[in-house]
Amino acid sequence: MHKGKTALVTGSTSGIGLGIARAFAAQGANIVFNGFGDLQEIEALQAKVRDEFGVQTAYHNADMSKPAEIEAMMKFAAEKFGAVDILVNNAGIQHVANVEDFPVERWDAIIAINLTSAFHTTRLALPSMKAKNWGRIINVASVHGLVGSAQKSAYVAAKHGIVGFTKVTALETAHTGITCNAICPGWVLTPLVQKQVDARAAQQGMSNDDAKKSLLSEKQPSGEFVTPEQLGELAIFFSSDAASQVRGVAWNMDGGWVAQ
């Protein structure tokens, strides 16, 4: 479906971003990876995706809190593959604390990486998408773009911001072949969430499995994690012709979290 197209996925060296990158590679798209990690592991990951799906891959280590590095990454993608046809803004970090205790530098970092970076990638991707009159911008928000949770002020603010930014981008591109939508996952067992599971197990003296069940039972009625593969399939739908009139939505895949 996307042979010859290029998908750039931020924060794609693990977790949700990797699941989405693999889904696009399976559709024939060339992949630009971005994210932190061991360089040898990232090279192995690139080779695996390249061999498995017969696509080209590239990697840029832009720090998503730095506009100049984001510009360099977008330029790199354009030079490597011509243009970014599918942009997936997925990079994200988390910090948990009450508002009055929230470290100011953590707030700034979360807003920069989880929200502002999507503005920079989008503004830089739109001109070439408009020139082709085709593009897909998919912002990975969160259920926290739709509802709040205590102690996650920066994350919730950033993710609500992403949902708002998605709507505006969709409206500005409404008469074009470009769409912009947001995916709002519930609990996904990513390295980020595994850290929260480990902390809960340690704090409450329970096994890792019990900590997972405890975490899910509070918010996610299905009692099961959403998988990166499922989110990848939703991203593929958003990028399909069938979804050409899906514009500006915040689509939650959350095991019933927001239905409560």
Residue pairs with C-beta under 8 A, 6 or more apart in sequence:
1 27
1 28
1 236
1 239
1 240
2 24
2 27
2 28
2 29
2 85
2 86
2 239
3 27
3 28
3 29
4 28
4 30
5 28
5 29
5 30
5 85
5 86
6 29
6 30
6 31
6 32
6 77
6 81
6 82
6 83
6 84
6 85
6 86
7 21
7 24
7 25
7 29
7 30
7 31
7 32
7 84
7 85
7 86
7 87
7 88
8 31
8 32
8 34
8 73
8 74
8 77
8 84
8 86
8 87
8 88
8 121
8 125
9 17
9 20
9 21
9 24
9 31
9 32
9 33
9 34
9 88
9 90
10 17
10 34
10 35
10 64
10 88
10 89
10 90
10 91
10 117
10 121
11 17
11 34
11 35
11 64
11 90
11 91
11 92
12 18
12 20
12 21
12 31
12 33
12 34
12 35
12 88
12 90
13 33
13 34
13 35
13 36
13 37
13 41
13 42
13 45
14 35
14 37
14 190
14 191
15 188
15 190
15 191
15 192
15 228
16 90
16 140
16 185
16 188
16 190
16 228
16 231
17 35
17 88
17 90
17 91
17 140
18 45
18 228
19 227
19 228
19 229
19 231
19 232
20 88
20 90
20 138
20 140
20 228
20 231
20 232
20 235
21 31
21 33
21 49
21 88
22 49
22 53
22 229
22 232
23 229
23 232
23 233
23 235
23 236
24 31
24 86
24 88
24 232
24 235
24 236
24 239
25 31
25 49
25 52
25 53
25 55
25 57
26 53
27 236
27 239
28 53
28 54
28 55
29 55
29 85
29 86
30 55
30 56
30 57
30 58
30 81
31 49
31 55
31 56
31 57
31 58
32 57
32 58
32 59
32 60
32 73
32 76
32 77
32 80
32 81
32 84
33 42
33 45
33 46
33 57
33 58
33 59
33 60
34 59
34 60
34 61
34 62
34 64
34 73
34 91
35 42
35 61
35 91
36 61
42 59
43 59
46 57
46 58
46 59
47 57
49 55
49 57
50 56
50 57
56 81
58 76
58 77
58 80
58 81
60 72
60 73
60 76
60 77
62 69
62 70
62 72
62 73
63 69
64 70
64 91
64 112
64 113
64 117
65 109
65 112
65 113
65 116
65 117
67 116
67 120
70 117
70 120
70 121
70 124
71 120
71 124
73 121
74 84
74 121
74 124
74 125
77 83
77 84
78 84
78 128
83 128
83 129
83 132
84 125
84 128
84 129
85 129
85 132
85 134
85 135
85 136
86 135
86 136
86 138
86 239
87 121
87 122
87 125
87 135
87 136
87 137
87 138
88 138
88 139
88 140
88 235
89 117
89 118
89 121
89 122
89 137
89 138
89 139
89 140
89 162
90 140
91 113
91 114
91 117
92 113
92 114
92 140
92 142
92 155
92 158
92 192
93 109
93 110
93 113
93 114
93 192
94 110
94 152
94 155
94 192
95 102
95 103
95 106
95 109
95 110
95 154
95 155
96 151
96 152
96 196
97 103
97 106
97 151
98 150
98 151
99 153
102 153
102 154
106 154
107 153
107 154
110 154
110 155
110 158
111 154
111 157
111 158
111 161
114 154
114 155
114 158
114 159
114 162
115 157
115 158
115 159
115 161
115 162
115 165
118 139
118 162
118 165
119 165
122 137
122 165
122 169
122 180
125 135
125 137
126 135
126 173
126 178
128 135
129 135
129 137
129 173
129 176
129 178
130 173
130 176
130 178
132 177
133 176
133 177
133 178
134 177
134 178
135 173
135 176
135 177
135 178
135 179
136 178
136 179
136 180
136 238
136 239
137 166
137 169
137 178
137 179
137 180
137 181
138 180
138 181
138 182
138 183
138 235
138 238
138 239
139 162
139 163
139 165
139 166
139 180
139 181
139 182
139 183
140 182
140 183
140 185
140 231
141 159
141 162
141 163
141 166
141 182
141 183
141 184
141 250
142 155
142 159
142 184
142 185
143 184
143 185
143 186
143 219
143 252
143 254
143 257
143 258
144 152
144 155
144 156
144 159
144 160
145 156
145 159
145 160
145 162
145 163
145 182
145 184
145 250
146 160
146 163
146 184
146 250
146 252
146 258
147 257
147 258
148 156
149 156
149 219
159 184
162 182
163 182
163 184
163 250
166 180
166 181
166 182
166 248
166 249
166 250
167 248
169 180
169 248
170 179
170 180
170 181
170 247
170 248
171 248
173 179
173 180
173 247
174 247
177 244
179 238
179 243
179 244
179 246
179 247
180 247
180 248
181 238
181 243
181 246
181 247
181 248
181 249
181 250
181 251
182 249
182 250
182 251
183 231
183 234
183 235
183 238
183 251
183 253
184 250
184 251
184 252
184 253
184 254
184 258
185 226
185 231
185 252
185 253
185 254
186 219
186 220
186 226
186 252
186 253
186 254
186 255
186 257
186 258
187 193
187 215
187 216
187 219
187 220
187 225
187 226
187 254
187 255
187 257
188 225
188 226
188 227
188 228
188 231
189 197
189 212
189 225
189 227
190 228
193 215
193 225
196 215
197 208
197 211
197 212
197 215
198 208
198 211
200 206
200 211
200 214
200 215
201 207
201 208
201 210
201 211
204 211
204 214
206 214
212 225
213 223
216 222
216 223
216 224
216 225
216 255
217 223
219 257
220 254
220 255
220 256
220 257
221 255
221 256
221 257
221 259
221 260
222 255
222 256
223 255
224 255
225 255
226 253
226 254
226 255
230 253
231 253
234 251
234 253
237 243
238 246
238 251
252 258
